[in-house]
Amino acid sequence: MPKNADQLRSARWFAPDDLRSSGHRSRLMQMGYDAKDWGRKPIIAILNTWSDLNPCHAHFKHRVEDVKRGVLQAGGFPVELPVQSLSESALKPTTMLYRNFLAMETEELLRGHPIDGAVLMGGCDKTTPALVMGAISAGFPMIFLPAGPMLRGNYKGEYLGSGSDAWKYWDERRAGNITEDQWTGVEEGIARSYGHCMTFGTASTMTAIAESLGLTLPGASSIPAADANHIRMSARVGRRIVEMVFEDLTPDKIITEKSVENATTIAMATGCSTNAVVHLVAMVRRAGVPLTLDDLDKAGRTTPVIANIRPSGKQYLMEDFYYAGGLRALMAEMKERLNLDAMTVSGFPLGETLEGAVVYNADVIRPLSDPIYHEGSLAVLKGNLAPDGCVMKPSACEERLRVHEGPALVFDSYPEMKAAIDDDDLEVTANHVLILRNAGPKGGPGMPEWGMLPIPKKILKQGYRDMLRISDARMSGTSYGACILHVAPESHIGGPLALVRTGDIIRVDVPNRSIDMLVDEETLAKRRAEWIVPADKYERGYGWMFSKHIKQANDGCDFDFLEKDFGAAAGEPDIF
């Protein structure tokens, strides 16, 4: 049943004729508002992840005003609530350490304030899952506004993709093939507008997942940040959230098994980031949908990659994707594989939101009959090296490495690896398997993006640009190559990765989804008996809490006490 003004949640704060509510009203008046500004109107929280250190969200300082304009046009009362920014480029040791922090902040801010509905402003990698996770747990009507990708990079007439081309040109510099001045030119040209990465990295992956879950207005995730359409979309979001409050369109009516199936399918078809695994699992489990790695792998086996966007593709970037029709056009191409009756924040089922969507460039958004890769973006491997699974992006690595056997070269820390990797005397061949451990959820801590281990300089000079690399870390979604990530259980808690020794033979078979070290059980048992539990890196504060409660990568790296089945959600706050 639709709500009326007397049923608004915020009325608990402002409507009663008592001393406490009088205080609430007088404090709004203190800020210059009149009762006509807020009375009998939905109060809309705009959670803004802008900061001076987040270039991806630099425009949010202005876009929030566009959202407010839309809220006011629809008869709501907008309030901006600044939240953690989680700048992917600036925050150390890794934004992943703080994803759950922002999720907690989102949930508690919404629950504790006089809020009827929320607009979530995010886009830089961890902001999307964090905001969505918290808002799902809060349970109020919410709509996600993606930051949008930046414009194409450019250097001397060549399009540059954020992340992907940084790795590529850095390898060429290490190999001695480009000069310092050329490298500076790449730095100056690779990120030339506000907005998140314009490759199909984690940022574009997660905003596309948000849209395919039904949490954005149709087409919102594809609009470049610098395009005027993004301003108009921001105002539309403001208008729509007011309507959603009166419709009582809450997240539980949108995030269902059907919409999760849609999101999983679209993630695979777009060539999604490997980070999609930890974020999508965590997001949907907040809604009570028990997504697993096996579910993701099943989708990966049957869903071709049809978005020809770097790093899975070779040429195009997100700006090209938008001009080609964007995510609506890609979903329309996939209609036969989607649950078209899944509800969206637009108030219409997915199928109706795709009406009229057209692919304008069939090389950017390929037909199902001509994909860029015959299977989906991700593969989940299991074996004695990763009993609970690990993740690989076969579409972004050299084909010769999808079935590979070679000796391990093990590094116990990133500094150890970094010190050795440029040593011309390093005993390594192109057949070796590079392994980095102690970089998982607890070991990192926070599972940093260290998984795209650099190719040893010695191997680069021999002309190779890819090697098999294995770690319990993550890697940037803009990365590429034969990187196997998220090994679970991680080495820091005694997972099998902790037992590997340099020289052990590692066998990887992506078509058969296996990953094993060819070491007998007796030897492994002896090594396990000798293994020493490493000390945790935090003795107090948030880091200590993180280490005590973080779950493993295959379970989405949420805190155990935040998942839906841990306990009943908190009720409405007391107002006395």
C-alpha positions as CSV (number, residue, x, y, z in Angstrom):
1,M,0.0,0.0,0.0
2,P,1.3,3.5,-0.8
3,K,2.3,5.6,2.2
4,N,0.8,9.0,3.1
5,A,2.6,11.9,4.8
6,D,1.4,10.8,8.2
7,Q,3.1,7.5,7.8
8,L,6.6,8.9,7.0
9,R,9.3,7.6,9.2
10,S,10.6,11.1,9.7
11,A,7.3,12.1,11.3
12,R,8.4,10.3,14.5
13,W,11.0,13.0,14.9
14,F,9.0,16.1,13.9
15,A,5.2,15.5,14.1
16,P,4.4,14.8,17.8
17,D,3.3,17.7,20.1
18,D,5.9,17.1,22.8
19,L,9.1,18.7,24.1
20,R,11.5,16.3,22.3
21,S,9.9,16.9,18.8
22,S,9.8,20.6,19.6
23,G,13.6,20.4,20.0
24,H,13.9,18.7,16.7
25,R,11.9,21.3,14.9
26,S,13.6,24.3,16.6
27,R,17.0,23.0,15.5
28,L,15.9,22.8,11.9
29,M,14.7,26.4,12.3
30,Q,18.2,27.2,13.7
31,M,19.6,26.4,10.3
32,G,17.1,28.8,8.6
33,Y,14.4,26.3,7.6
34,D,10.7,26.9,8.0
35,A,8.1,24.2,8.8
36,K,7.0,24.5,5.2
37,D,10.4,23.2,4.1
38,W,10.1,19.9,5.8
39,G,6.5,19.5,7.1
40,R,4.7,16.4,5.8
41,K,7.5,15.9,3.3
42,P,9.8,12.9,2.8
43,I,13.3,13.6,4.2
44,I,15.8,12.3,1.7
45,A,19.4,11.6,2.8
46,I,22.0,12.1,0.1
47,L,25.1,10.1,1.1
48,N,27.9,11.9,-0.6
49,T,31.4,10.2,-0.9
50,W,33.0,13.4,-2.2
51,S,36.4,14.5,-0.9
52,D,39.4,16.6,-2.0
53,L,41.4,13.4,-2.2
54,N,39.0,11.4,-4.4
55,P,39.5,12.5,-8.1
56,C,36.9,10.0,-9.2
57,H,34.2,11.9,-7.2
58,A,35.5,15.4,-7.7
59,H,32.2,16.4,-9.4
60,F,30.1,15.1,-6.6
61,K,30.6,18.5,-4.8
62,H,28.3,19.9,-7.6
63,R,26.2,16.9,-8.4
64,V,24.8,16.8,-4.9
65,E,23.1,20.1,-5.7
66,D,21.5,18.5,-8.8
67,V,20.2,15.7,-6.7
68,K,18.8,18.2,-4.2
69,R,17.1,20.1,-7.0
70,G,15.3,16.9,-8.1
71,V,14.2,16.1,-4.5
72,L,12.8,19.6,-4.1
73,Q,11.0,19.4,-7.5
74,A,9.3,16.2,-6.3
75,G,8.2,17.7,-3.0
76,G,10.9,16.2,-0.7
77,F,13.3,17.7,1.7
78,P,17.0,16.9,0.9
79,V,19.7,16.6,3.5
80,E,23.3,15.9,2.6
81,L,25.2,13.4,4.8
82,P,29.0,13.3,4.0
83,V,30.4,9.8,4.4
84,Q,33.9,8.2,3.9
85,S,35.2,8.8,0.5
86,L,37.4,5.7,0.0
87,S,39.7,7.2,-2.6
88,E,41.2,4.2,-4.5
89,S,44.3,6.1,-5.5
90,A,45.1,7.8,-2.2
91,L,43.8,5.7,0.7
92,K,46.4,3.2,2.2
93,P,47.0,0.4,2.8
94,T,43.9,-0.4,0.7
95,T,40.3,0.8,0.4
96,M,39.2,-2.8,0.9
97,L,40.2,-2.4,4.6
98,Y,37.5,0.2,4.9
99,R,34.7,-1.1,2.7
100,N,32.9,-2.6,5.7
101,F,33.6,0.6,7.7
102,L,31.6,2.6,5.1
103,A,28.9,0.0,5.0
104,M,28.5,0.3,8.8
105,E,28.5,4.1,8.6
106,T,25.8,4.0,5.9
107,E,23.6,1.7,7.9
108,E,23.9,3.5,11.2
109,L,23.5,7.0,9.7
110,L,20.3,6.0,7.9
111,R,18.8,4.2,10.8
112,G,19.7,6.8,13.4
113,H,18.5,9.9,11.6
114,P,15.0,11.1,10.5
115,I,15.4,9.6,7.0
116,D,12.6,8.3,4.8
117,G,14.7,7.4,1.7
118,A,18.3,7.7,0.5
119,V,20.3,8.6,-2.6
120,L,23.7,6.8,-2.5
121,M,26.4,8.7,-4.4
122,G,29.3,6.4,-5.3
123,G,31.4,4.9,-8.0
124,C,35.0,4.6,-7.0
125,D,35.6,0.9,-6.5
126,K,34.6,0.2,-2.9
127,T,32.0,2.9,-2.5
128,T,29.4,1.1,-4.6
129,P,29.3,-2.1,-2.6
130,A,29.8,-0.4,0.7
131,L,26.9,2.0,0.3
132,V,24.7,-0.7,-1.1
133,M,25.5,-3.1,1.7
134,G,24.7,-0.6,4.4
135,A,21.6,0.6,2.7
136,I,20.3,-2.9,2.2
137,S,20.8,-3.6,5.9
138,A,19.0,-0.3,6.9
139,G,16.1,-1.4,4.7
140,F,14.7,2.0,3.6
141,P,13.9,3.0,0.0
142,M,17.2,3.8,-1.7
143,I,18.6,4.6,-5.2
144,F,22.2,4.5,-6.3
145,L,23.7,7.3,-8.4
146,P,26.9,6.2,-10.2
147,A,29.7,8.6,-10.5
148,G,30.3,7.7,-14.1
149,P,33.5,6.9,-16.0
150,M,36.1,9.6,-16.8
151,L,36.7,10.5,-20.5
152,R,39.2,8.5,-22.5
153,G,42.8,9.0,-21.8
154,N,45.0,10.3,-24.6
155,Y,48.8,10.4,-25.3
156,K,50.0,11.6,-28.7
157,G,46.8,10.5,-30.4
158,E,46.6,7.1,-28.7
159,Y,43.6,6.3,-26.4
160,L,44.8,5.4,-22.9
161,G,42.8,3.2,-20.5
162,S,43.2,4.0,-16.8
163,G,45.2,1.2,-15.0
164,S,45.5,-1.1,-18.0
165,D,47.8,1.2,-19.9
166,A,49.7,2.3,-16.8
167,W,50.7,-1.3,-16.2
168,K,51.6,-1.8,-19.9
169,Y,53.7,1.3,-20.2
170,W,55.4,0.7,-16.9
171,D,56.6,-2.7,-18.1
172,E,57.9,-1.0,-21.2
173,R,59.8,1.5,-19.1
174,R,61.2,-1.2,-16.9
175,A,62.3,-3.0,-20.1
176,G,64.0,0.1,-21.3
177,N,61.7,0.7,-24.2
178,I,60.3,4.1,-23.3
179,T,61.9,7.2,-21.9
180,E,61.2,9.1,-18.7
181,D,59.7,12.0,-20.7
182,Q,57.4,9.5,-22.5
183,W,56.3,8.1,-19.2
184,T,55.5,11.6,-17.9
185,G,53.4,12.1,-21.0
186,V,51.4,9.0,-20.2
187,E,51.0,10.2,-16.6
188,E,49.6,13.5,-17.8
189,G,47.2,12.0,-20.4
190,I,45.8,8.9,-18.8
191,A,43.3,10.6,-16.4
192,R,42.0,13.8,-18.0
193,S,38.6,14.4,-16.4
194,Y,36.8,13.6,-13.1
195,G,35.0,10.3,-13.0
196,H,36.1,6.7,-12.1
197,C,38.3,4.5,-14.3
198,M,37.1,4.3,-17.9
199,T,38.2,0.8,-18.5
200,F,35.8,-2.0,-17.4
201,G,37.6,-2.2,-14.1
202,T,36.1,-2.6,-10.6
203,A,34.4,0.8,-10.7
204,S,32.5,0.2,-14.0
205,T,31.9,-3.4,-12.9
206,M,30.2,-2.5,-9.7
207,T,28.1,0.3,-11.1
208,A,27.0,-2.1,-13.9
209,I,26.1,-4.7,-11.2
210,A,24.2,-2.0,-9.3
211,E,22.2,-1.2,-12.4
212,S,21.6,-4.9,-13.3
213,L,20.4,-5.5,-9.7
214,G,17.8,-2.8,-10.4
215,L,19.3,-0.2,-8.0
216,T,19.9,2.6,-10.5
217,L,17.7,4.4,-13.0
218,P,17.9,2.8,-16.5
219,G,21.2,3.6,-18.2
220,A,22.7,5.5,-15.2
221,S,25.9,3.4,-15.0
222,S,27.1,4.1,-18.5
223,I,26.9,7.9,-18.6
224,P,30.4,9.5,-18.6
225,A,30.9,11.8,-15.5
226,A,31.7,14.8,-17.7
227,D,28.6,14.5,-19.9
228,A,25.6,16.8,-19.3
229,N,23.4,13.8,-19.2
230,H,25.0,12.9,-15.9
231,I,23.7,16.2,-14.5
232,R,20.2,15.5,-15.7
233,M,20.3,11.9,-14.4
234,S,21.3,13.3,-11.0
235,A,18.1,15.4,-10.9
236,R,16.0,12.5,-12.1
237,V,17.4,10.4,-9.2
238,G,16.3,13.1,-6.8
239,R,12.8,13.2,-8.1
240,R,12.5,9.4,-8.2
241,I,13.6,8.7,-4.7
242,V,10.7,10.9,-3.4
243,E,8.2,8.7,-5.3
244,M,9.9,5.6,-4.0
245,V,9.3,6.6,-0.4
246,F,5.5,7.0,-1.0
247,E,5.5,3.7,-2.9
248,D,7.5,2.0,-0.1
249,L,9.8,0.4,-2.7
250,T,12.4,-1.0,-0.4
251,P,15.6,-3.0,-1.3
252,D,14.0,-6.4,-0.3
253,K,11.5,-6.0,-3.1
254,I,14.3,-5.4,-5.7
255,I,17.2,-7.6,-4.6
256,T,15.9,-11.1,-5.1
257,E,17.3,-14.3,-6.5
258,K,16.0,-13.2,-9.9
259,S,17.8,-9.9,-9.9
260,V,21.0,-11.5,-8.5
261,E,20.9,-14.0,-11.4
262,N,20.6,-10.9,-13.7
263,A,23.6,-9.2,-12.1
264,T,25.7,-12.3,-12.2
265,T,24.9,-12.8,-15.9
266,I,25.6,-9.2,-16.8
267,A,28.9,-9.2,-14.8
268,M,30.2,-12.1,-16.9
269,A,29.0,-10.6,-20.2
270,T,30.8,-7.3,-19.5
271,G,34.2,-8.8,-18.7
272,C,33.9,-7.9,-15.1
273,S,36.6,-7.3,-12.6
274,T,37.8,-10.2,-10.4
275,N,36.8,-7.9,-7.5
276,A,33.2,-8.5,-8.5
277,V,33.3,-11.8,-6.6
278,V,34.0,-10.4,-3.1
279,H,31.7,-7.5,-3.6
280,L,28.7,-9.1,-5.2
281,V,28.7,-12.0,-2.7
282,A,28.8,-9.6,0.2
283,M,26.1,-7.3,-1.2
284,V,23.5,-9.9,-1.9
285,R,24.1,-11.9,1.2
286,R,23.0,-8.7,3.1
287,A,19.7,-9.2,1.3
288,G,19.6,-12.9,2.3
289,V,20.5,-14.3,-1.2
290,P,23.1,-17.1,-0.7
291,L,25.3,-16.5,-3.7
292,T,28.5,-18.7,-3.8
293,L,31.6,-19.0,-5.9
294,D,30.1,-22.1,-7.5
295,D,27.2,-20.0,-8.7
296,L,29.5,-17.5,-10.2
297,D,31.6,-20.1,-11.9
298,K,28.5,-21.7,-13.4
299,A,27.5,-18.4,-14.9
300,G,31.0,-17.9,-16.1
301,R,31.0,-21.2,-18.0
302,T,27.8,-20.3,-20.0
303,T,27.9,-16.6,-20.5
304,P,30.1,-15.1,-23.2
305,V,31.9,-11.8,-22.9
306,I,30.2,-9.4,-25.4
307,A,31.5,-6.0,-24.1
308,N,34.6,-5.3,-26.1
309,I,36.1,-3.0,-23.5
310,R,39.5,-3.1,-22.0
311,P,41.1,-4.9,-20.3
312,S,39.2,-7.9,-21.7
313,G,38.8,-6.1,-25.0
314,K,41.7,-4.7,-26.9
315,Q,40.5,-1.3,-28.2
316,Y,37.5,0.4,-26.6
317,L,36.8,2.3,-23.4
318,M,33.7,3.2,-21.4
319,E,33.0,6.4,-23.4
320,D,32.8,4.2,-26.5
321,F,30.5,1.8,-24.6
322,Y,28.1,4.7,-23.8
323,Y,28.0,5.9,-27.4
324,A,27.4,2.2,-28.5
325,G,24.2,2.1,-26.4
326,G,25.6,1.5,-22.9
327,L,24.5,-1.1,-20.4
328,R,20.8,-0.9,-21.5
329,A,21.8,-2.0,-25.0
330,L,24.0,-4.8,-23.7
331,M,21.2,-6.1,-21.4
332,A,18.8,-5.9,-24.4
333,E,21.2,-8.0,-26.3
334,M,21.1,-10.5,-23.4
335,K,17.3,-10.4,-22.9
336,E,16.8,-14.1,-23.5
337,R,19.1,-14.9,-20.6
338,L,17.7,-12.4,-18.1
339,N,14.7,-12.4,-15.7
340,L,12.8,-9.6,-17.3
341,D,10.2,-9.5,-14.5
342,A,12.7,-8.4,-11.8
343,M,11.7,-5.1,-10.2
344,T,13.9,-2.0,-10.5
345,V,14.0,1.3,-8.6
346,S,12.3,2.9,-11.6
347,G,9.1,1.2,-10.5
348,F,9.0,-0.9,-13.6
349,P,10.3,-4.5,-14.2
350,L,13.6,-4.8,-16.0
351,G,12.1,-5.8,-19.3
352,E,10.1,-2.6,-19.6
353,T,13.2,-0.5,-18.9
354,L,15.0,-2.1,-21.8
355,E,12.3,-1.2,-24.4
356,G,13.8,0.9,-27.2
357,A,17.5,0.1,-26.2
358,V,19.6,-0.2,-29.4
359,V,23.2,-1.3,-30.1
360,Y,24.8,1.5,-32.2
361,N,28.2,-0.2,-32.6
362,A,28.2,-4.0,-32.9
363,D,32.0,-4.1,-32.4
364,V,31.8,-2.5,-29.0
365,I,28.7,-4.4,-27.9
366,R,29.0,-7.7,-29.7
367,P,26.1,-10.0,-30.5
368,L,25.9,-13.3,-28.7
369,S,26.9,-15.0,-31.9
370,D,30.2,-13.1,-32.0
371,P,31.6,-12.6,-28.5
372,I,35.1,-11.6,-27.7
373,Y,35.5,-14.6,-25.4
374,H,33.3,-17.7,-25.5
375,E,32.9,-18.0,-21.8
376,G,32.3,-15.4,-19.1
377,S,34.8,-13.1,-17.5
378,L,35.7,-15.2,-14.5
379,A,36.6,-18.7,-13.6
380,V,36.7,-20.2,-10.1
381,L,39.5,-22.8,-9.6
382,K,39.7,-25.3,-6.8
383,G,42.3,-27.9,-5.7
384,N,44.8,-28.6,-3.0
385,L,46.3,-25.1,-3.3
386,A,42.8,-23.5,-2.9
387,P,40.3,-25.8,-1.4
388,D,37.7,-23.0,-0.9
389,G,38.4,-21.6,-4.3
390,C,40.3,-18.8,-6.1
391,V,39.5,-16.5,-9.0
392,M,41.0,-15.9,-12.5
393,K,40.0,-13.8,-15.5
394,P,40.8,-16.1,-18.5
395,S,39.6,-13.5,-21.0
396,A,42.4,-11.1,-20.0
397,C,45.4,-13.5,-20.1
398,E,47.4,-15.2,-22.7
399,E,45.8,-18.4,-24.0
400,R,49.0,-20.5,-23.5
401,L,48.8,-20.0,-19.7
402,R,45.3,-21.3,-19.3
403,V,46.8,-24.8,-18.9
404,H,50.2,-24.6,-17.4
405,E,52.7,-26.5,-15.2
406,G,55.8,-24.9,-13.8
407,P,58.0,-24.4,-10.7
408,A,56.9,-22.0,-7.9
409,L,58.9,-18.8,-7.1
410,V,57.6,-17.8,-3.6
411,F,57.6,-14.4,-2.0
412,D,56.4,-14.0,1.6
413,S,55.8,-10.2,1.3
414,Y,55.4,-7.5,-1.2
415,P,58.6,-5.7,-0.2
416,E,60.5,-9.0,-0.7
417,M,59.0,-9.4,-4.1
418,K,59.6,-5.8,-5.1
419,A,63.3,-6.0,-4.1
420,A,63.8,-9.2,-6.2
421,I,61.8,-8.6,-9.3
422,D,64.1,-6.2,-11.1
423,D,67.3,-8.2,-10.2
424,D,68.8,-9.4,-13.5
425,D,70.3,-12.3,-11.5
426,L,67.0,-13.5,-10.2
427,E,66.7,-17.3,-10.9
428,V,63.5,-17.2,-12.9
429,T,62.2,-18.4,-16.3
430,A,59.0,-17.6,-18.2
431,N,57.8,-21.0,-17.1
432,H,57.9,-20.2,-13.4
433,V,54.8,-19.5,-11.3
434,L,55.2,-16.4,-9.2
435,I,53.5,-16.7,-5.8
436,L,52.8,-13.9,-3.3
437,R,51.3,-14.8,0.1
438,N,50.4,-13.2,3.4
439,A,48.3,-10.6,1.4
440,G,44.8,-11.9,2.1
441,P,41.9,-10.4,4.1
442,K,43.8,-10.8,7.4
443,G,47.3,-11.1,6.2
444,G,47.3,-7.9,4.1
445,P,45.5,-6.7,6.0
446,G,42.5,-5.9,3.9
447,M,43.5,-8.0,0.9
448,P,45.4,-5.2,-1.1
449,E,45.5,-5.1,-4.9
450,W,49.0,-6.7,-5.0
451,G,47.9,-9.7,-7.1
452,M,49.1,-8.4,-10.5
453,L,52.7,-9.2,-9.6
454,P,55.1,-7.4,-12.0
455,I,56.8,-9.6,-14.6
456,P,60.5,-9.9,-13.6
457,K,62.7,-7.4,-15.6
458,K,64.8,-10.3,-16.8
459,I,61.7,-11.9,-18.4
460,L,60.5,-8.6,-19.9
461,K,63.8,-8.2,-21.7
462,Q,63.3,-11.7,-23.2
463,G,60.0,-10.4,-24.8
464,Y,57.4,-12.0,-22.5
465,R,54.5,-9.9,-21.2
466,D,52.6,-12.5,-19.2
467,M,53.3,-15.1,-16.6
468,L,51.3,-17.2,-14.3
469,R,50.9,-15.5,-10.9
470,I,49.1,-16.7,-7.8
471,S,48.2,-14.9,-4.5
472,D,45.7,-14.5,-1.8
473,A,45.6,-10.8,-2.6
474,R,43.2,-9.0,-5.1
475,M,44.2,-7.1,-8.2
476,S,42.9,-3.9,-9.7
477,G,40.0,-4.5,-12.1
478,T,41.9,-2.6,-14.7
479,S,44.6,-5.2,-14.6
480,Y,45.1,-8.1,-16.9
481,G,47.2,-11.2,-17.3
482,A,47.4,-14.7,-15.9
483,C,46.7,-13.7,-12.3
484,I,45.0,-16.2,-10.0
485,L,43.7,-14.3,-6.9
486,H,41.7,-14.6,-3.7
487,V,43.2,-18.0,-2.8
488,A,41.1,-19.3,0.1
489,P,41.7,-20.1,2.8
490,E,44.5,-17.4,2.9
491,S,48.0,-18.2,4.0
492,H,47.8,-16.0,7.1
493,I,45.4,-18.4,8.7
494,G,47.2,-21.5,7.5
495,G,45.7,-22.1,4.1
496,P,47.7,-24.4,1.8
497,L,49.3,-21.4,0.1
498,A,51.4,-21.1,3.4
499,L,52.9,-24.5,2.7
500,V,54.3,-23.9,-0.8
501,R,58.0,-23.8,-1.3
502,T,60.1,-22.3,-4.1
503,G,60.6,-25.1,-6.7
504,D,57.3,-27.0,-6.0
505,I,55.5,-27.8,-9.2
506,I,52.2,-25.9,-9.7
507,R,49.6,-27.2,-12.1
508,V,46.8,-25.0,-13.3
509,D,44.0,-26.1,-15.7
510,V,41.5,-23.4,-16.3
511,P,39.2,-25.4,-18.6
512,N,38.9,-28.1,-15.8
513,R,38.9,-25.4,-13.1
514,S,41.8,-27.0,-11.1
515,I,44.8,-25.6,-9.2
516,D,47.2,-27.9,-7.4
517,M,50.7,-28.1,-6.0
518,L,52.2,-31.4,-6.9
519,V,53.5,-32.2,-3.4
520,D,52.6,-35.4,-1.6
521,E,50.5,-35.4,1.5
522,E,53.2,-36.6,3.8
523,T,55.4,-33.6,2.9
524,L,52.6,-31.2,3.3
525,A,51.7,-32.6,6.7
526,K,55.3,-32.1,7.8
527,R,55.3,-28.5,6.6
528,R,52.1,-27.8,8.3
529,A,53.5,-29.0,11.6
530,E,56.4,-26.6,11.2
531,W,54.3,-23.7,10.2
532,I,54.3,-20.8,12.7
533,V,51.1,-18.7,13.0
534,P,52.0,-15.1,12.1
535,A,51.2,-12.3,14.4
536,D,48.2,-10.0,13.6
537,K,49.2,-6.5,12.5
538,Y,46.8,-4.6,14.7
539,E,46.5,-4.6,18.5
540,R,43.7,-2.0,18.9
541,G,41.2,0.0,17.0
542,Y,39.4,-0.6,13.8
543,G,42.2,-2.8,12.4
544,W,41.9,-5.1,15.4
545,M,38.2,-5.4,14.9
546,F,38.7,-6.0,11.2
547,S,41.2,-8.8,11.9
548,K,38.9,-10.5,14.4
549,H,35.7,-10.5,12.3
550,I,36.6,-10.4,8.6
551,K,35.5,-13.4,6.6
552,Q,37.4,-15.1,3.8
553,A,37.4,-14.1,0.2
554,N,35.0,-16.8,-0.9
555,D,32.5,-15.5,1.6
556,G,32.7,-11.9,0.4
557,C,35.0,-10.5,3.1
558,D,32.1,-9.1,5.1
559,F,32.2,-8.9,8.8
560,D,30.6,-12.0,10.3
561,F,28.4,-9.9,12.6
562,L,27.0,-7.8,9.7
563,E,25.6,-10.7,7.6
564,K,21.8,-11.1,7.6
565,D,21.8,-14.4,9.4
566,F,24.0,-13.2,12.3
567,G,21.0,-11.8,14.2
568,A,17.9,-9.6,13.9
569,A,18.4,-6.1,12.6
570,A,18.1,-3.3,15.0
571,G,14.7,-1.7,15.3
572,E,13.7,1.9,15.2
573,P,15.8,4.1,17.5
574,D,14.2,5.2,20.8
575,I,13.0,8.8,20.9
576,F,12.3,10.0,24.4
